[in-house]
Amino acid sequence: MIEPLETENFFRHQYGKLVASLTKRVGIQFLDRIEDAAQSALLKGLEKWSVERSKTNHEPNSSIPDNPSAWLFKVATNYLLDDLRQKSNRERLLNENSQRFIENLENSNSVPKSGQFNDDLLDLLFKSCHPEVPIESQLVFALKLICGFSNKEIAFRLFISEENAYKRFSRARKKLEEVNPSYHELSIVELVNRLLAVNKVLYLLFTEGYLSTHHNQSIRKELCCEALRLCLLVAEFLSKQSGKVTDLNLLTNTSQTYALIALMYFHLARLTARQNHSGGLLLLQEQDRSLWDKTNIFSGFQWLEKSSIGNNFSRYHAEAGIAAEHCLAKTYAETRWKEIVEIYALLEKKSPSAIHRLNHAVAIAEWKGPMAALDFLSEYKPPNWSQSSFMWSAVLADLHKQNGNEEVADQYQNQALDLATNDQLREMLLRRLANSNKR
């Protein structure tokens, strides 16, 4: 039962399930039709359930199915069957292949159980990370189809234009159609080799939830929870495969997944405390740490310990270590900034990034002061996209204000406010910058 009917969250979540399950049954070469079928089913569900709720003044109604996923799957399957039959009869281009796909759908009378939906989703996730598809195209393809991201969200997270995101999606789809992964079960070695790309997709999904580009939502908890859920499913699958392969890559890549799970738990623990009663974002120093979820923090440390298997140290280990430091500090004043700066140095060596450099500078400012942070950033040439990043401008505005460079700070502040993607971010930036001179 959907109660209340949170339209955007629910249908984004269902979209990936439908696309994954239908793709497994008929193949990625029919992706256009699969997407049409999924969208048609979701639209019918939205119309049907919204009408029924309006009739009953938003009271639960027996006509809303207890298992909406199953209802949507049946509607999408019927749409796809009709579409395939019409194409086959009209064009006679697919012949026996078309007939085989139609038979596959017709013989799949039983709706996938919840666990099968999950398996199908993971199957498409791993297959979309094919080694012949460039990593940047893998990310766009998976984020769009499996995670339900819009082109705008993808473009923001990957620091590219929406047009570029569309082109990368098209390239990935074309290559995946060529290699036709849908009727090929992946070996354990193939799965392990694709795990790093899968981790990156799930990391980006979580990041969009933790600090969203959405026009009126700065935090999207459902995306964070979905990323963690998928990551835990991947970890569960890996644990079942651990005795089947002696390749050290399994140990190495699995430890990265475990570290990523730890990072997600640490961040989820603080999620509720990141907003005030009106939904505004709170700075780390403003948060009520008694609201931090101790169970999630404990889980984070458990997974961080699991991630210590082998000698692998990844970006996720570093980021989880930084998040752990924040969770260990009883107050903001007790934060061990020296240790955080040292972990950021390791992170930059392992995974050089403008964002990592920026966060590293923030930690240096907390430890040694704004001048040291500005000196640190002056040694670095930022990429072109930094000029369109509200985060980059906001940090420079903050550091210059703390250092007394009011005119320069005002320029960066105006840039940051113009580039911020929603009102909650703008309010938080104004509050942070207003307090810069007091620090």
ABEGO torsion letter per residue (X at the ends): XBOBBBAAAAAAAAAAAAAAAAAAAAEAAAAAAAAAAAAAAAAAAAAAAAAAAAAAGGBBBAABBABAAAAAAAAAAAAAAAAAAAAAAAAGAAEAAAAAAAAAAAABABBBBAAAAAAAAAAAAAAAABAABBAAAAAAAAAAAAAGBBAAAAAAAAGBBAAAAAAAAAAAAAAAAAAGAAABBBBAAAAAAAAAAAAAAAAAAAAAAABBABAABABBAAAAAAAAAAAAAAAAAAAAAAAABABAAAAAAAAAAAAAAAAAAAAAAAAAAABBAAGBBBBAAABBAAABBAAAAAAAAAAAAAAABEABBBAAAAAAAAAAAAAABABAAABBAAAAAAAAAAAAAABBBAAAAAAAAAAAAAAAEAAAAAAAAAABBBBAAAAABAAAAAAAAAAAAAAGBAAAAAAAAAAAAAABABAAAAAAAAAAAAAAAAX
